[in-house]
Structure formats: structure tokens, C-alpha cells
Amino acid sequence: MKNLCHAQAPMASLARLGVACVAIVFAGVASAAAQQEKPKAAQPEMEAKAIDALKTMGAYLRTLKTFGLRSETTIDEVLDSGQKIQFGGTVDFRVRAPNGLRAEIVSDRRQRQIYFDGKNLTQYGPTMKYYATVAAPSTIRELLQIMDQKYGLDLPLADLFLWGTDKDGVSDIKSAIGIGPSRIGGVDCDHYAYRQQDVDWQIWLERGKTPLPRKLVITTTAEPAQPQYTAVLKWDLNPKFDDKTFTFVPPKGAQRIQMATADASAAKK
């Protein structure tokens, strides 16, 4: 059989042969190029201004000796079916550093109050009128550690008391970017977004001399449904407190019970 390149074939046949040869050549070139130029994984962004904004906020928060704070919150819970259900609530803080804290937590499903006077920690449930009081360390920062590790109590917005300290978690941030200007509750803010292991979160910081956090959105990326927690914050930097604010006085009919430890709660599960 004669070589196809020298056969006296009609022009149409030659054209088809030429197209096929060219296609084969280009396919080979494209394949080689694809192997040589594999796309690189995108590198996480780490903008210095986004990290600096957190540090500035933390330093400012640590200067606040007394403040009141009301947070309007929403939280997603995921059903076994995968459907997300959203619940609303409020958290009211009264704080006097370093040893006075009162929190009133109200949600669609429960109410509780936290009192700390530098000596004792009390948790009270207004609905059932049960309360538990235990000895506590002398500062809010130490209190948070005891609440978490010993009693398994989660204080909403606990990071407010850790930003600006060596426990602020800034070193765990894997991505930090500035999003742009925004307004929260009529206040001019700057919007930032961060990524950590299993968590994406956003924060809106007030502009100017009082870089207060005005809104938080936290997304749990470790779960397929990616539930979110949102808090919109309203601050009072000139509150009037006295010692009675942080001292729990059992209401009439209230019953004292023992505060469960984290180990005991885990054993029941």
C-alpha cells in the first residue's frame, strides 16, 4: 500500500486527512502543556490591615473598665434531615473590670442569668427558679477558663474578653481580608473577613477612635450545612453600676442546686 502522503487522493480526502493530522498534533501539544502547567492551589490572603484592625480593636477593648452591651443574636441549628432552623435571642452584659460581670441570656428556648462578683459564680434559671453558686477566681479572664473547662458553660461572645490578650487566637487565622465600608445601626464601620480551622467569620468594626465590634457572623465550615451565628452589638460606654449589680440575691421561691461539672455532664451523654 502506498504511503497516504503520496497517494493521488481527491482534494476532499486530502483536506480531511490534513485536518485530522493537525488535530492530533494540537491535541498532543495541549496535553503536554496541561501536564507542564498544572494550576497551583490558591494561596490564602493575609492582609496586614485586616490583622492590624483586630489588634487595634483588642487593645481598645482592654481599656474599657465598665460597659454595657446588648446583642441581638440569631443562631442556626441543623436537624437530622439536614434542614437548618434559626432561633433568635438577646444577650445583655454589664461589665466592670476586672471582677464584675452580669449576663442575661434570653433565647426562643431558654433563659439564664450569670452573676460574678469576684468571689462567686452563680447561674440562675428564671423559668424554673433554680440556681447554683460556686467559688470563683478573682478576674473575668480566669472565670471564663473555669466556666469552660470545669463546668462546660459557654458564655456568649466570650471572645470580647480575650481579644487584646495572649489568648485572642489571632495566630490561628489562616486568611484575613478587608471587604470594605459598611453601616451597622447607623454607625460607619469597616467590614473584615477571616478564616480559621473549621470556621469562617466576619466582623464589622466601628470607624474612628472607638473601634468597637458592631456585628459578628460566624460560620461553622466543618459541618456540611454550614450553620451560622450572627450578633449585632449595641454598646453603652457610660453605664452606672454598683456592687449590687453583680451580686446574686435569690428571688423568693428560688431553689439552690449543685452546679454540674463538665465531666459529669459528659458522662450523662
PyMOL commands that set and color helices and strands:
alter all, ss='L'
color gray80, all
select helices_A, chain A and resi 4-6+11-36+48-61+140-149+158-161+170-172+243-246+262-268
alter helices_A, ss='H'
color red, helices_A
select strands_A, chain A and resi 66-78+84-96+100-107+111-116+120-125+130-135+175-184+187-196+199-206+213-220+228-236+255-256
alter strands_A, ss='S'
color yellow, strands_A
deselect
rebuild
show_as cartoon
